[in-house]
Amino acid sequence: MSAIDLSKVLDKAWEDKPLADVLAAPVAALKGVTDRDGELLQEAFGVKTVADLGQLKYARWAAALVALNTTTK
């Protein structure tokens, strides 16, 4: 598994937090996700935290389909 640049995926306030704190954080801790996005994710899928989003079966299914894609863009 390769390293991830947390500054590219997390809001600045969350970059130096322990992983457990990031996983328990609201999804708005992810760069580009707003508080309103978080509200909508909670309404639609019951997603409250970064961990919830990562474990969301629909997101996992979509990621698996992308991984299976052998065509180039």
PQR file of N, CA, C, O and H, with PARSE charges and radii, in Angstrom:
ATOM      1  N   MET A   1       0.845  -1.171   0.000 -0.4000 1.5000
ATOM      2  CA  MET A   1       0.000   0.000   0.000 -0.0000 2.0000
ATOM      3  C   MET A   1       0.891   1.235   0.000  0.5500 1.7000
ATOM      4  O   MET A   1       1.888   1.276   0.721 -0.5500 1.4000
ATOM      5  N   SER A   2       0.553   2.221  -0.781 -0.4000 1.5000
ATOM      6  CA  SER A   2       1.376   3.421  -0.863 -0.0000 2.0000
ATOM      7  C   SER A   2       0.938   4.447   0.184  0.5500 1.7000
ATOM      8  O   SER A   2      -0.173   4.395   0.710 -0.5500 1.4000
ATOM      9  H   SER A   2      -0.257   2.189  -1.367  0.4000 1.0000
ATOM     10  N   ALA A   3       1.841   5.370   0.464 -0.4000 1.5000
ATOM     11  CA  ALA A   3       1.556   6.429   1.437 -0.0000 2.0000
ATOM     12  C   ALA A   3       0.562   7.413   0.848  0.5500 1.7000
ATOM     13  O   ALA A   3       0.416   7.519  -0.370 -0.5500 1.4000
ATOM     14  H   ALA A   3       2.744   5.413   0.036  0.4000 1.0000
ATOM     15  N   ILE A   4      -0.109   8.121   1.720 -0.4000 1.5000
ATOM     16  CA  ILE A   4      -1.076   9.122   1.279 -0.0000 2.0000
ATOM     17  C   ILE A   4      -0.662  10.475   1.848  0.5500 1.7000
ATOM     18  O   ILE A   4      -0.270  10.577   3.011 -0.5500 1.4000
ATOM     19  H   ILE A   4       0.010   8.034   2.709  0.4000 1.0000
ATOM     20  N   ASP A   5      -0.752  11.490   1.036 -0.4000 1.5000
ATOM     21  CA  ASP A   5      -0.453  12.851   1.466 -0.0000 2.0000
ATOM     22  C   ASP A   5      -1.724  13.406   2.102  0.5500 1.7000
ATOM     23  O   ASP A   5      -2.655  13.798   1.399 -0.5500 1.4000
ATOM     24  H   ASP A   5      -1.070  11.408   0.092  0.4000 1.0000
ATOM     25  N   LEU A   6      -1.759  13.438   3.441 -0.4000 1.5000
ATOM     26  CA  LEU A   6      -2.966  13.846   4.151 -0.0000 2.0000
ATOM     27  C   LEU A   6      -3.383  15.271   3.835  0.5500 1.7000
ATOM     28  O   LEU A   6      -4.563  15.602   3.945 -0.5500 1.4000
ATOM     29  H   LEU A   6      -1.002  13.119   4.012  0.4000 1.0000
ATOM     30  N   SER A   7      -2.444  16.120   3.445 -0.4000 1.5000
ATOM     31  CA  SER A   7      -2.790  17.506   3.106 -0.0000 2.0000
ATOM     32  C   SER A   7      -3.646  17.567   1.845  0.5500 1.7000
ATOM     33  O   SER A   7      -4.309  18.573   1.592 -0.5500 1.4000
ATOM     34  H   SER A   7      -1.485  15.851   3.355  0.4000 1.0000
ATOM     35  N   LYS A   8      -3.635  16.504   1.059 -0.4000 1.5000
ATOM     36  CA  LYS A   8      -4.442  16.478  -0.163 -0.0000 2.0000
ATOM     37  C   LYS A   8      -5.839  15.931   0.064  0.5500 1.7000
ATOM     38  O   LYS A   8      -6.718  16.101  -0.780 -0.5500 1.4000
ATOM     39  H   LYS A   8      -3.096  15.687   1.265  0.4000 1.0000
ATOM     40  N   VAL A   9      -6.053  15.269   1.207 -0.4000 1.5000
ATOM     41  CA  VAL A   9      -7.360  14.651   1.432 -0.0000 2.0000
ATOM     42  C   VAL A   9      -8.097  15.177   2.658  0.5500 1.7000
ATOM     43  O   VAL A   9      -9.293  14.934   2.815 -0.5500 1.4000
ATOM     44  H   VAL A   9      -5.338  15.131   1.893  0.4000 1.0000
ATOM     45  N   LEU A  10      -7.388  15.899   3.530 -0.4000 1.5000
ATOM     46  CA  LEU A  10      -8.019  16.404   4.745 -0.0000 2.0000
ATOM     47  C   LEU A  10      -7.947  17.922   4.806  0.5500 1.7000
ATOM     48  O   LEU A  10      -7.005  18.534   4.302 -0.5500 1.4000
ATOM     49  H   LEU A  10      -6.416  16.097   3.403  0.4000 1.0000
ATOM     50  N   ASP A  11      -8.963  18.522   5.434 -0.4000 1.5000
ATOM     51  CA  ASP A  11      -8.887  19.942   5.721 -0.0000 2.0000
ATOM     52  C   ASP A  11      -7.694  20.179   6.638  0.5500 1.7000
ATOM     53  O   ASP A  11      -7.298  19.296   7.398 -0.5500 1.4000
ATOM     54  H   ASP A  11      -9.728  18.024   5.843  0.4000 1.0000
ATOM     55  N   LYS A  12      -7.135  21.364   6.562 -0.4000 1.5000
ATOM     56  CA  LYS A  12      -5.907  21.689   7.299 -0.0000 2.0000
ATOM     57  C   LYS A  12      -6.018  21.377   8.795  0.5500 1.7000
ATOM     58  O   LYS A  12      -5.050  20.910   9.396 -0.5500 1.4000
ATOM     59  H   LYS A  12      -7.458  22.082   5.945  0.4000 1.0000
ATOM     60  N   ALA A  13      -7.159  21.622   9.393 -0.4000 1.5000
ATOM     61  CA  ALA A  13      -7.333  21.396  10.828 -0.0000 2.0000
ATOM     62  C   ALA A  13      -7.197  19.926  11.215  0.5500 1.7000
ATOM     63  O   ALA A  13      -6.978  19.612  12.385 -0.5500 1.4000
ATOM     64  H   ALA A  13      -7.945  22.001   8.905  0.4000 1.0000
ATOM     65  N   TRP A  14      -7.322  19.039  10.258 -0.4000 1.5000
ATOM     66  CA  TRP A  14      -7.301  17.600  10.555 -0.0000 2.0000
ATOM     67  C   TRP A  14      -6.016  16.909  10.131  0.5500 1.7000
ATOM     68  O   TRP A  14      -5.827  15.736  10.452 -0.5500 1.4000
ATOM     69  H   TRP A  14      -7.500  19.294   9.308  0.4000 1.0000
ATOM     70  N   GLU A  15      -5.133  17.587   9.426 -0.4000 1.5000
ATOM     71  CA  GLU A  15      -3.927  16.971   8.862 -0.0000 2.0000
ATOM     72  C   GLU A  15      -3.010  16.321   9.895  0.5500 1.7000
ATOM     73  O   GLU A  15      -2.387  15.300   9.604 -0.5500 1.4000
ATOM     74  H   GLU A  15      -5.286  18.540   9.165  0.4000 1.0000
ATOM     75  N   ASP A  16      -2.919  16.888  11.084 -0.4000 1.5000
ATOM     76  CA  ASP A  16      -1.988  16.393  12.106 -0.0000 2.0000
ATOM     77  C   ASP A  16      -2.670  15.586  13.199  0.5500 1.7000
ATOM     78  O   ASP A  16      -2.045  15.245  14.204 -0.5500 1.4000
ATOM     79  H   ASP A  16      -3.425  17.717  11.320  0.4000 1.0000
ATOM     80  N   LYS A  17      -3.940  15.280  13.010 -0.4000 1.5000
ATOM     81  CA  LYS A  17      -4.684  14.530  14.026 -0.0000 2.0000
ATOM     82  C   LYS A  17      -4.383  13.037  13.905  0.5500 1.7000
ATOM     83  O   LYS A  17      -4.059  12.555  12.820 -0.5500 1.4000
ATOM     84  H   LYS A  17      -4.447  15.557  12.194  0.4000 1.0000
ATOM     85  N   PRO A  18      -4.488  12.312  15.006 -0.5600 1.5000
ATOM     86  CA  PRO A  18      -4.326  10.855  14.940  0.2800 2.0000
ATOM     87  C   PRO A  18      -5.407  10.233  14.052  0.5500 1.7000
ATOM     88  O   PRO A  18      -6.512  10.762  13.930 -0.5500 1.4000
ATOM     89  N   LEU A  19      -5.069   9.119  13.448 -0.4000 1.5000
ATOM     90  CA  LEU A  19      -5.996   8.458  12.536 -0.0000 2.0000
ATOM     91  C   LEU A  19      -7.338   8.162  13.205  0.5500 1.7000
ATOM     92  O   LEU A  19      -8.387   8.334  12.585 -0.5500 1.4000
ATOM     93  H   LEU A  19      -4.171   8.689  13.548  0.4000 1.0000
ATOM     94  N   ALA A  20      -7.315   7.725  14.446 -0.4000 1.5000
ATOM     95  CA  ALA A  20      -8.570   7.422  15.141 -0.0000 2.0000
ATOM     96  C   ALA A  20      -9.474   8.653  15.211  0.5500 1.7000
ATOM     97  O   ALA A  20     -10.692   8.543  15.070 -0.5500 1.4000
ATOM     98  H   ALA A  20      -6.462   7.586  14.949  0.4000 1.0000
ATOM     99  N   ASP A  21      -8.873   9.822  15.427 -0.4000 1.5000
ATOM    100  CA  ASP A  21      -9.656  11.061  15.476 -0.0000 2.0000
ATOM    101  C   ASP A  21     -10.218  11.402  14.103  0.5500 1.7000
ATOM    102  O   ASP A  21     -11.368  11.826  13.988 -0.5500 1.4000
ATOM    103  H   ASP A  21      -7.884   9.911  15.541  0.4000 1.0000
ATOM    104  N   VAL A  22      -9.417  11.220  13.073 -0.4000 1.5000
ATOM    105  CA  VAL A  22      -9.877  11.509  11.703 -0.0000 2.0000
ATOM    106  C   VAL A  22     -11.035  10.590  11.328  0.5500 1.7000
ATOM    107  O   VAL A  22     -12.023  11.043  10.749 -0.5500 1.4000
ATOM    108  H   VAL A  22      -8.483  10.876  13.166  0.4000 1.0000
ATOM    109  N   LEU A  23     -10.924   9.321  11.648 -0.4000 1.5000
ATOM    110  CA  LEU A  23     -11.997   8.381  11.308 -0.0000 2.0000
ATOM    111  C   LEU A  23     -13.290   8.696  12.054  0.5500 1.7000
ATOM    112  O   LEU A  23     -14.379   8.429  11.546 -0.5500 1.4000
ATOM    113  H   LEU A  23     -10.122   8.952  12.119  0.4000 1.0000
ATOM    114  N   ALA A  24     -13.180   9.256  13.244 -0.4000 1.5000
ATOM    115  CA  ALA A  24     -14.360   9.621  14.034 -0.0000 2.0000
ATOM    116  C   ALA A  24     -14.882  11.020  13.698  0.5500 1.7000
ATOM    117  O   ALA A  24     -15.925  11.436  14.202 -0.5500 1.4000
ATOM    118  H   ALA A  24     -12.295   9.472  13.657  0.4000 1.0000
ATOM    119  N   ALA A  25     -14.157  11.735  12.851 -0.4000 1.5000
ATOM    120  CA  ALA A  25     -14.516  13.114  12.504 -0.0000 2.0000
ATOM    121  C   ALA A  25     -15.706  13.149  11.549  0.5500 1.7000
ATOM    122  O   ALA A  25     -15.974  12.179  10.838 -0.5500 1.4000
ATOM    123  H   ALA A  25     -13.309  11.397  12.442  0.4000 1.0000
ATOM    124  N   PRO A  26     -16.412  14.271  11.541 -0.5600 1.5000
ATOM    125  CA  PRO A  26     -17.466  14.446  10.541  0.2800 2.0000
ATOM    126  C   PRO A  26     -16.864  14.398   9.141  0.5500 1.7000
ATOM    127  O   PRO A  26     -15.691  14.721   8.955 -0.5500 1.4000
ATOM    128  N   VAL A  27     -17.660  13.997   8.164 -0.4000 1.5000
ATOM    129  CA  VAL A  27     -17.142  13.878   6.792 -0.0000 2.0000
ATOM    130  C   VAL A  27     -16.618  15.203   6.249  0.5500 1.7000
ATOM    131  O   VAL A  27     -15.836  15.215   5.298 -0.5500 1.4000
ATOM    132  H   VAL A  27     -18.613  13.734   8.315  0.4000 1.0000
ATOM    133  N   ALA A  28     -17.036  16.310   6.836 -0.4000 1.5000
ATOM    134  CA  ALA A  28     -16.534  17.616   6.403 -0.0000 2.0000
ATOM    135  C   ALA A  28     -15.048  17.783   6.712  0.5500 1.7000
ATOM    136  O   ALA A  28     -14.444  18.762   6.273 -0.5500 1.4000
ATOM    137  H   ALA A  28     -17.671  16.301   7.608  0.4000 1.0000
ATOM    138  N   ALA A  29     -14.443  16.857   7.454 -0.4000 1.5000
ATOM    139  CA  ALA A  29     -12.999  16.885   7.671 -0.0000 2.0000
ATOM    140  C   ALA A  29     -12.251  16.557   6.378  0.5500 1.7000
ATOM    141  O   ALA A  29     -11.064  16.858   6.251 -0.5500 1.4000
ATOM    142  H   ALA A  29     -14.934  16.062   7.810  0.4000 1.0000
ATOM    143  N   LEU A  30     -12.942  15.944   5.427 -0.4000 1.5000
ATOM    144  CA  LEU A  30     -12.341  15.640   4.131 -0.0000 2.0000
ATOM    145  C   LEU A  30     -12.322  16.896   3.270  0.5500 1.7000
ATOM    146  O   LEU A  30     -13.309  17.627   3.194 -0.5500 1.4000
ATOM    147  H   LEU A  30     -13.906  15.700   5.530  0.4000 1.0000
ATOM    148  N   LYS A  31     -11.201  17.130   2.634 -0.4000 1.5000
ATOM    149  CA  LYS A  31     -11.046  18.311   1.787 -0.0000 2.0000
ATOM    150  C   LYS A  31     -12.129  18.317   0.706  0.5500 1.7000
ATOM    151  O   LYS A  31     -12.322  17.325   0.004 -0.5500 1.4000
ATOM    152  H   LYS A  31     -10.400  16.535   2.696  0.4000 1.0000
ATOM    153  N   GLY A  32     -12.822  19.428   0.584 -0.4000 1.5000
ATOM    154  CA  GLY A  32     -13.836  19.587  -0.447 -0.0000 2.0000
ATOM    155  C   GLY A  32     -15.240  19.148  -0.041  0.5500 1.7000
ATOM    156  O   GLY A  32     -16.192  19.333  -0.799 -0.5500 1.4000
ATOM    157  H   GLY A  32     -12.666  20.234   1.155  0.4000 1.0000
ATOM    158  N   VAL A  33     -15.371  18.567   1.152 -0.4000 1.5000
ATOM    159  CA  VAL A  33     -16.692  18.156   1.638 -0.0000 2.0000
ATOM    160  C   VAL A  33     -17.176  19.222   2.617  0.5500 1.7000
ATOM    161  O   VAL A  33     -16.510  19.517   3.609 -0.5500 1.4000
ATOM    162  H   VAL A  33     -14.597  18.417   1.767  0.4000 1.0000
ATOM    163  N   THR A  34     -18.333  19.789   2.328 -0.4000 1.5000
ATOM    164  CA  THR A  34     -18.870  20.848   3.175 -0.0000 2.0000
ATOM    165  C   THR A  34     -19.737  20.275   4.295  0.5500 1.7000
ATOM    166  O   THR A  34     -20.100  19.099   4.281 -0.5500 1.4000
ATOM    167  H   THR A  34     -18.874  19.550   1.522  0.4000 1.0000
ATOM    168  N   ASP A  35     -20.055  21.119   5.248 -0.4000 1.5000
ATOM    169  CA  ASP A  35     -20.975  20.709   6.304 -0.0000 2.0000
ATOM    170  C   ASP A  35     -22.316  20.296   5.696  0.5500 1.7000
ATOM    171  O   ASP A  35     -22.935  19.331   6.145 -0.5500 1.4000
ATOM    172  H   ASP A  35     -19.760  22.074   5.259  0.4000 1.0000
ATOM    173  N   ARG A  36     -22.757  21.020   4.687 -0.4000 1.5000
ATOM    174  CA  ARG A  36     -24.031  20.685   4.029 -0.0000 2.0000
ATOM    175  C   ARG A  36     -23.930  19.332   3.338  0.5500 1.7000
ATOM    176  O   ARG A  36     -24.873  18.543   3.390 -0.5500 1.4000
ATOM    177  H   ARG A  36     -22.254  21.803   4.322  0.4000 1.0000
ATOM    178  N   ASP A  37     -22.809  19.054   2.695 -0.4000 1.5000
ATOM    179  CA  ASP A  37     -22.603  17.729   2.094 -0.0000 2.0000
ATOM    180  C   ASP A  37     -22.750  16.647   3.165  0.5500 1.7000
ATOM    181  O   ASP A  37     -23.377  15.614   2.935 -0.5500 1.4000
ATOM    182  H   ASP A  37     -22.043  19.695   2.652  0.4000 1.0000
ATOM    183  N   GLY A  38     -22.165  16.898   4.332 -0.4000 1.5000
ATOM    184  CA  GLY A  38     -22.251  15.961   5.439 -0.0000 2.0000
ATOM    185  C   GLY A  38     -23.688  15.740   5.882  0.5500 1.7000
ATOM    186  O   GLY A  38     -24.094  14.612   6.164 -0.5500 1.4000
ATOM    187  H   GLY A  38     -21.655  17.738   4.519  0.4000 1.0000
ATOM    188  N   GLU A  39     -24.451  16.822   5.942 -0.4000 1.5000
ATOM    189  CA  GLU A  39     -25.869  16.705   6.306 -0.0000 2.0000
ATOM    190  C   GLU A  39     -26.626  15.848   5.295  0.5500 1.7000
ATOM    191  O   GLU A  39     -27.445  15.007   5.666 -0.5500 1.4000
ATOM    192  H   GLU A  39     -24.121  17.737   5.714  0.4000 1.0000
ATOM    193  N   LEU A  40     -26.343  16.069   4.033 -0.4000 1.5000
ATOM    194  CA  LEU A  40     -27.017  15.299   2.978 -0.0000 2.0000
ATOM    195  C   LEU A  40     -26.619  13.829   3.011  0.5500 1.7000
ATOM    196  O   LEU A  40     -27.459  12.953   2.806 -0.5500 1.4000
ATOM    197  H   LEU A  40     -25.677  16.752   3.732  0.4000 1.0000
ATOM    198  N   LEU A  41     -25.339  13.555   3.270 -0.4000 1.5000
ATOM    199  CA  LEU A  41     -24.903  12.162   3.394 -0.0000 2.0000
ATOM    200  C   LEU A  41     -25.575  11.478   4.580  0.5500 1.7000
ATOM    201  O   LEU A  41     -25.925  10.300   4.513 -0.5500 1.4000
ATOM    202  H   LEU A  41     -24.657  14.267   3.438  0.4000 1.0000
ATOM    203  N   GLN A  42     -25.752  12.225   5.662 -0.4000 1.5000
ATOM    204  CA  GLN A  42     -26.422  11.649   6.829 -0.0000 2.0000
ATOM    205  C   GLN A  42     -27.891  11.375   6.517  0.5500 1.7000
ATOM    206  O   GLN A  42     -28.416  10.322   6.876 -0.5500 1.4000
ATOM    207  H   GLN A  42     -25.469  13.182   5.717  0.4000 1.0000
ATOM    208  N   GLU A  43     -28.550  12.314   5.855 -0.4000 1.5000
ATOM    209  CA  GLU A  43     -29.958  12.126   5.498 -0.0000 2.0000
ATOM    210  C   GLU A  43     -30.141  10.944   4.554  0.5500 1.7000
ATOM    211  O   GLU A  43     -31.049  10.133   4.734 -0.5500 1.4000
ATOM    212  H   GLU A  43     -28.123  13.170   5.563  0.4000 1.0000
ATOM    213  N   ALA A  44     -29.285  10.852   3.559 -0.4000 1.5000
ATOM    214  CA  ALA A  44     -29.448   9.830   2.521 -0.0000 2.0000
ATOM    215  C   ALA A  44     -28.978   8.454   2.964  0.5500 1.7000
ATOM    216  O   ALA A  44     -29.626   7.453   2.656 -0.5500 1.4000
ATOM    217  H   ALA A  44     -28.547  11.511   3.413  0.4000 1.0000
ATOM    218  N   PHE A  45     -27.864   8.386   3.681 -0.4000 1.5000
ATOM    219  CA  PHE A  45     -27.229   7.099   3.954 -0.0000 2.0000
ATOM    220  C   PHE A  45     -26.905   6.843   5.429  0.5500 1.7000
ATOM    221  O   PHE A  45     -26.391   5.777   5.767 -0.5500 1.4000
ATOM    222  H   PHE A  45     -27.338   9.199   3.931  0.4000 1.0000
ATOM    223  N   GLY A  46     -27.194   7.792   6.299 -0.4000 1.5000
ATOM    224  CA  GLY A  46     -26.857   7.629   7.702 -0.0000 2.0000
ATOM    225  C   GLY A  46     -25.378   7.809   8.002  0.5500 1.7000
ATOM    226  O   GLY A  46     -24.905   7.417   9.068 -0.5500 1.4000
ATOM    227  H   GLY A  46     -27.611   8.658   6.025  0.4000 1.0000
ATOM    228  N   VAL A  47     -24.650   8.399   7.066 -0.4000 1.5000
ATOM    229  CA  VAL A  47     -23.212   8.616   7.217 -0.0000 2.0000
ATOM    230  C   VAL A  47     -22.981   9.847   8.090  0.5500 1.7000
ATOM    231  O   VAL A  47     -23.459  10.938   7.778 -0.5500 1.4000
ATOM    232  H   VAL A  47     -25.034   8.718   6.200  0.4000 1.0000
ATOM    233  N   LYS A  48     -22.244   9.662   9.189 -0.4000 1.5000
ATOM    234  CA  LYS A  48     -21.920  10.774  10.087 -0.0000 2.0000
ATOM    235  C   LYS A  48     -20.429  11.051  10.139  0.5500 1.7000
ATOM    236  O   LYS A  48     -20.019  12.195  10.333 -0.5500 1.4000
ATOM    237  H   LYS A  48     -21.856   8.776   9.442  0.4000 1.0000
ATOM    238  N   THR A  49     -19.610  10.018   9.967 -0.4000 1.5000
ATOM    239  CA  THR A  49     -18.162  10.160  10.156 -0.0000 2.0000
ATOM    240  C   THR A  49     -17.399   9.744   8.901  0.5500 1.7000
ATOM    241  O   THR A  49     -17.956   9.167   7.967 -0.5500 1.4000
ATOM    242  H   THR A  49     -19.943   9.088   9.809  0.4000 1.0000
ATOM    243  N   VAL A  50     -16.112  10.055   8.916 -0.4000 1.5000
ATOM    244  CA  VAL A  50     -15.232   9.625   7.825 -0.0000 2.0000
ATOM    245  C   VAL A  50     -15.256   8.093   7.723  0.5500 1.7000
ATOM    246  O   VAL A  50     -15.300   7.542   6.623 -0.5500 1.4000
ATOM    247  H   VAL A  50     -15.660  10.524   9.675  0.4000 1.0000
ATOM    248  N   ALA A  51     -15.226   7.415   8.869 -0.4000 1.5000
ATOM    249  CA  ALA A  51     -15.268   5.946   8.865 -0.0000 2.0000
ATOM    250  C   ALA A  51     -16.578   5.436   8.263  0.5500 1.7000
ATOM    251  O   ALA A  51     -16.576   4.478   7.490 -0.5500 1.4000
ATOM    252  H   ALA A  51     -15.189   7.862   9.762  0.4000 1.0000
ATOM    253  N   ASP A  52     -17.688   6.073   8.613 -0.4000 1.5000
ATOM    254  CA  ASP A  52     -18.979   5.672   8.036 -0.0000 2.0000
ATOM    255  C   ASP A  52     -18.938   5.755   6.514  0.5500 1.7000
ATOM    256  O   ASP A  52     -19.411   4.853   5.822 -0.5500 1.4000
ATOM    257  H   ASP A  52     -17.689   6.851   9.241  0.4000 1.0000
ATOM    258  N   LEU A  53     -18.372   6.838   6.004 -0.4000 1.5000
ATOM    259  CA  LEU A  53     -18.294   7.013   4.556 -0.0000 2.0000
ATOM    260  C   LEU A  53     -17.415   5.938   3.921  0.5500 1.7000
ATOM    261  O   LEU A  53     -17.755   5.382   2.877 -0.5500 1.4000
ATOM    262  H   LEU A  53     -17.988   7.570   6.567  0.4000 1.0000
ATOM    263  N   GLY A  54     -16.287   5.654   4.559 -0.4000 1.5000
ATOM    264  CA  GLY A  54     -15.378   4.638   4.041 -0.0000 2.0000
ATOM    265  C   GLY A  54     -15.976   3.241   4.052  0.5500 1.7000
ATOM    266  O   GLY A  54     -15.596   2.392   3.245 -0.5500 1.4000
ATOM    267  H   GLY A  54     -16.010   6.106   5.407  0.4000 1.0000
ATOM    268  N   GLN A  55     -16.902   3.005   4.955 -0.4000 1.5000
ATOM    269  CA  GLN A  55     -17.536   1.697   5.071 -0.0000 2.0000
ATOM    270  C   GLN A  55     -18.877   1.619   4.341  0.5500 1.7000
ATOM    271  O   GLN A  55     -19.512   0.564   4.320 -0.5500 1.4000
ATOM    272  H   GLN A  55     -17.210   3.694   5.611  0.4000 1.0000
ATOM    273  N   LEU A  56     -19.302   2.717   3.750 -0.4000 1.5000
ATOM    274  CA  LEU A  56     -20.576   2.741   3.034 -0.0000 2.0000
ATOM    275  C   LEU A  56     -20.522   1.764   1.868  0.5500 1.7000
ATOM    276  O   LEU A  56     -19.670   1.881   0.988 -0.5500 1.4000
ATOM    277  H   LEU A  56     -18.786   3.573   3.767  0.4000 1.0000
ATOM    278  N   LYS A  57     -21.426   0.813   1.870 -0.4000 1.5000
ATOM    279  CA  LYS A  57     -21.356  -0.245   0.858 -0.0000 2.0000
ATOM    280  C   LYS A  57     -21.420   0.308  -0.563  0.5500 1.7000
ATOM    281  O   LYS A  57     -20.786  -0.244  -1.462 -0.5500 1.4000
ATOM    282  H   LYS A  57     -22.118   0.718   2.586  0.4000 1.0000
ATOM    283  N   TYR A  58     -22.157   1.366  -0.780 -0.4000 1.5000
ATOM    284  CA  TYR A  58     -22.258   1.912  -2.137 -0.0000 2.0000
ATOM    285  C   TYR A  58     -20.936   2.519  -2.593  0.5500 1.7000
ATOM    286  O   TYR A  58     -20.554   2.387  -3.756 -0.5500 1.4000
ATOM    287  H   TYR A  58     -22.672   1.814  -0.049  0.4000 1.0000
ATOM    288  N   ALA A  59     -20.247   3.178  -1.684 -0.4000 1.5000
ATOM    289  CA  ALA A  59     -18.929   3.735  -2.005 -0.0000 2.0000
ATOM    290  C   ALA A  59     -17.931   2.616  -2.268  0.5500 1.7000
ATOM    291  O   ALA A  59     -17.099   2.720  -3.169 -0.5500 1.4000
ATOM    292  H   ALA A  59     -20.557   3.285  -0.739  0.4000 1.0000
ATOM    293  N   ARG A  60     -18.011   1.543  -1.481 -0.4000 1.5000
ATOM    294  CA  ARG A  60     -17.104   0.406  -1.672 -0.0000 2.0000
ATOM    295  C   ARG A  60     -17.391  -0.303  -2.992  0.5500 1.7000
ATOM    296  O   ARG A  60     -16.470  -0.708  -3.701 -0.5500 1.4000
ATOM    297  H   ARG A  60     -18.686   1.457  -0.748  0.4000 1.0000
ATOM    298  N   TRP A  61     -18.664  -0.447  -3.313 -0.4000 1.5000
ATOM    299  CA  TRP A  61     -19.019  -1.071  -4.598 -0.0000 2.0000
ATOM    300  C   TRP A  61     -18.488  -0.234  -5.760  0.5500 1.7000
ATOM    301  O   TRP A  61     -17.912  -0.771  -6.705 -0.5500 1.4000
ATOM    302  H   TRP A  61     -19.412  -0.118  -2.737  0.4000 1.0000
ATOM    303  N   ALA A  62     -18.683   1.075  -5.686 -0.4000 1.5000
ATOM    304  CA  ALA A  62     -18.211   1.961  -6.755 -0.0000 2.0000
ATOM    305  C   ALA A  62     -16.684   1.896  -6.880  0.5500 1.7000
ATOM    306  O   ALA A  62     -16.155   1.852  -7.990 -0.5500 1.4000
ATOM    307  H   ALA A  62     -19.151   1.512  -4.918  0.4000 1.0000
ATOM    308  N   ALA A  63     -15.983   1.891  -5.752 -0.4000 1.5000
ATOM    309  CA  ALA A  63     -14.515   1.799  -5.778 -0.0000 2.0000
ATOM    310  C   ALA A  63     -14.070   0.481  -6.400  0.5500 1.7000
ATOM    311  O   ALA A  63     -13.090   0.447  -7.145 -0.5500 1.4000
ATOM    312  H   ALA A  63     -16.413   1.927  -4.850  0.4000 1.0000
ATOM    313  N   ALA A  64     -14.781  -0.604  -6.102 -0.4000 1.5000
ATOM    314  CA  ALA A  64     -14.436  -1.909  -6.685 -0.0000 2.0000
ATOM    315  C   ALA A  64     -14.639  -1.893  -8.188  0.5500 1.7000
ATOM    316  O   ALA A  64     -13.817  -2.438  -8.924 -0.5500 1.4000
ATOM    317  H   ALA A  64     -15.577  -0.576  -5.497  0.4000 1.0000
ATOM    318  N   LEU A  65     -15.711  -1.284  -8.658 -0.4000 1.5000
ATOM    319  CA  LEU A  65     -15.967  -1.194 -10.095 -0.0000 2.0000
ATOM    320  C   LEU A  65     -14.891  -0.378 -10.795  0.5500 1.7000
ATOM    321  O   LEU A  65     -14.442  -0.728 -11.887 -0.5500 1.4000
ATOM    322  H   LEU A  65     -16.379  -0.841  -8.060  0.4000 1.0000
ATOM    323  N   VAL A  66     -14.482   0.714 -10.158 -0.4000 1.5000
ATOM    324  CA  VAL A  66     -13.407   1.538 -10.728 -0.0000 2.0000
ATOM    325  C   VAL A  66     -12.124   0.733 -10.798  0.5500 1.7000
ATOM    326  O   VAL A  66     -11.398   0.818 -11.789 -0.5500 1.4000
ATOM    327  H   VAL A  66     -14.846   0.999  -9.271  0.4000 1.0000
ATOM    328  N   ALA A  67     -11.830  -0.043  -9.770 -0.4000 1.5000
ATOM    329  CA  ALA A  67     -10.605  -0.864  -9.754 -0.0000 2.0000
ATOM    330  C   ALA A  67     -10.639  -1.916 -10.839  0.5500 1.7000
ATOM    331  O   ALA A  67      -9.597  -2.278 -11.384 -0.5500 1.4000
ATOM    332  H   ALA A  67     -12.419  -0.112  -8.965  0.4000 1.0000
ATOM    333  N   LEU A  68     -11.820  -2.411 -11.159 -0.4000 1.5000
ATOM    334  CA  LEU A  68     -11.949  -3.424 -12.202 -0.0000 2.0000
ATOM    335  C   LEU A  68     -11.824  -2.858 -13.607  0.5500 1.7000
ATOM    336  O   LEU A  68     -11.556  -3.595 -14.556 -0.5500 1.4000
ATOM    337  H   LEU A  68     -12.667  -2.116 -10.715  0.4000 1.0000
ATOM    338  N   ASN A  69     -12.015  -1.575 -13.740 -0.4000 1.5000
ATOM    339  CA  ASN A  69     -11.982  -0.933 -15.051 -0.0000 2.0000
ATOM    340  C   ASN A  69     -10.571  -1.004 -15.632  0.5500 1.7000
ATOM    341  O   ASN A  69      -9.618  -0.500 -15.037 -0.5500 1.4000
ATOM    342  H   ASN A  69     -12.233  -0.976 -12.969  0.4000 1.0000
ATOM    343  N   THR A  70     -10.452  -1.613 -16.763 -0.4000 1.5000
ATOM    344  CA  THR A  70      -9.140  -1.738 -17.409 -0.0000 2.0000
ATOM    345  C   THR A  70      -8.976  -0.777 -18.576  0.5500 1.7000
ATOM    346  O   THR A  70      -7.930  -0.754 -19.224 -0.5500 1.4000
ATOM    347  H   THR A  70     -11.226  -2.023 -17.247  0.4000 1.0000
ATOM    348  N   THR A  71     -10.009   0.018 -18.845 -0.4000 1.5000
ATOM    349  CA  THR A  71      -9.895   0.980 -19.933 -0.0000 2.0000
ATOM    350  C   THR A  71      -9.203   2.230 -19.427  0.5500 1.7000
ATOM    351  O   THR A  71      -9.250   2.548 -18.239 -0.5500 1.4000
ATOM    352  H   THR A  71     -10.859   0.000 -18.318  0.4000 1.0000
ATOM    353  N   THR A  72      -8.568   2.925 -20.335 -0.4000 1.5000
ATOM    354  CA  THR A  72      -7.909   4.186 -19.975 -0.0000 2.0000
ATOM    355  C   THR A  72      -8.777   5.334 -20.412  0.5500 1.7000
ATOM    356  O   THR A  72      -9.609   5.208 -21.310 -0.5500 1.4000
ATOM    357  H   THR A  72      -8.530   2.667 -21.301  0.4000 1.0000
ATOM    358  N   LYS A  73      -8.567   6.451 -19.761 -0.4000 1.5000
ATOM    359  CA  LYS A  73      -9.357   7.648 -20.107 -0.0000 2.0000
ATOM    360  C   LYS A  73      -8.680   8.430 -21.187  0.5500 1.7000
ATOM    361  O   LYS A  73      -9.189   9.466 -21.612 -0.5500 1.4000
ATOM    362  H   LYS A  73      -7.891   6.552 -19.031  0.4000 1.0000
TER
END
